[in-house]
Amino acid sequence: MPCRLEVPDGLMFGKWKYVSIYLYPIYVLEQPSQPEILHQADFLETEKLKMLGECVVRDSYPEGNVTWYKNGRVLQPVEEVVVINLRKVENRSTGLFTMTSSLQYMPTKEDANAKFTCIVTYYGPSGQKTVQSEPVVFDVHYPTEKVTIRVLSQSSTIKEGDNVTLKCSGNGNPPPQEFLFYIPVSPFLLSLCSEIFCIIPLSNTAITDSLTPSGEVTKQIGEALPVSCTISSSRNATVFWIKDNTRMKTSPSFSSLQYQDAGNYICETTLQEVEGLKKRKTLKLIVEGKPQIKMTKKTNTNKMSKTVVCHVEGFPKPAVQWTVTGSGSLINKTEETKYVNGKFSSKIIIAPEENVTLTCIAENQLERTVTSLNVSAISIPEYDEPEDRNDDNSEKVNDQAKLIVGIVVGLLLVALVAGVVYWLYVKKSKTASKHVDKDLGNIEENKKLEENNHKSET
């Protein structure tokens, strides 16, 4: 009550009003600016990891996610091939975010006309939206792999004393600017030229190789992919394969592709007798698959909560979302395991007071998959499904099952053989018994005949 309160005459009490002011934060969603690809590389080189550029998105609230695309397909991080780093900076005065995503990329020859874009995904009043940058194309430099030589002459018939021009060209980018001239029958060096007219020296020490398929290849999981690396060399050559910088023990063979088969393969050929002479052919294998889901549940040891796990397979990596069926509310508090060989899992811990149905949604660029699971209240006992075993345990279980089946089949075969042997033995015994009875009957008859003959004589 205020200290100085004037009470009108005739009244014993006065009255006053207490006013309190509450402050509520208001969040305003801000659409980000169109992404821009800045600090673009002047050119890219094959077999070299180089900074392609930075995708900058400004004035966004809340912060969005930036994704790189090549020819409309998502670029997934691949060690020493695709390296993506994202930085988010908040402007303290405005509260808006600026996102910067840098892309380091190792191109192939096929990327010469590839279009690179970046897309920012953000949440607006009506839901999730995207904004795309302008596409950019980079000049890809690659070494000369094939050299051709042509004879340029005004006459179709060349005779001694005629002047002819030999045109030599390579298929590299940029085109080769210098060539060495040799007389084919001698090591004499004629000149060093800056134009593409030359004679290519021939050597008896050479390697040619061919990889089928080569470059970037995208296949679906479960498909077959024959791979062959053919070489032709003037001397003894050694061929070996490298996958993701690790030397392989055997040549790759894919009868049914799995996610772990994806990677960068190199077929390298070397001549043992010539140091430093080698050829390389590369294959970038991408294994895609639609999302596959399996949900499991179990009661935790404290009996006060349950763990529900959504096991997901697929490539590109699916985005996972949890919802409660009926209410449609989203569950944001989840835990995800590391994404390895196209597999990962998303886990939630709940303590339901009543029966609920949880839905796990997994979506990538190929398909959207939805699976639901009924979970009983904590107070109701139910069968708890075990979580997925890992691949090693599955293989062990399969091996044990095969062993058990083999033992059962073996025992059945042994029993069958024993039955046949016993049947043959019984049959043989009966036949022998009949012969013995017949012989005994003949002996008795002979004795009776002899006795009758003896009586007659008497």
Secondary structure, DSSP 8 states (H G I E B T S, - for coil): --SS----TT-S-----------------B-----EEES--S-EETT--EEEEEEEEEEEBS--EEEEEETTEE---BTTTEEEEEEEEE-TTT--EEEEEEEEE---GGGGG-EEEEEEEEEETTEEEEEE---EE--EEB----EEEEEE-SSSS--TT---EEEEEE--BS----EEEE-TTS--EEEEESSSB------S--EEEEEES-EEEEEETT--B--EEEEEESS-EEEEEEETTEE-SS---BSS--GGG-EEEEEEEEETTSTT-EEEEEEEEEEEEEEEEEEEEEE-TTSS-EEEEEEEEEES--EEEEEETTT--EE---EE---BTTEEEEEEEE--SS-EEEEEEEE-SS-EEEEEEEE--TTS----------HHHHHHHHHHHHHHHHHHHHHHHHHHHHHHHHHHHHHHHHHHHHHHHHHHHHHHHHHHHHHHHHHHH-
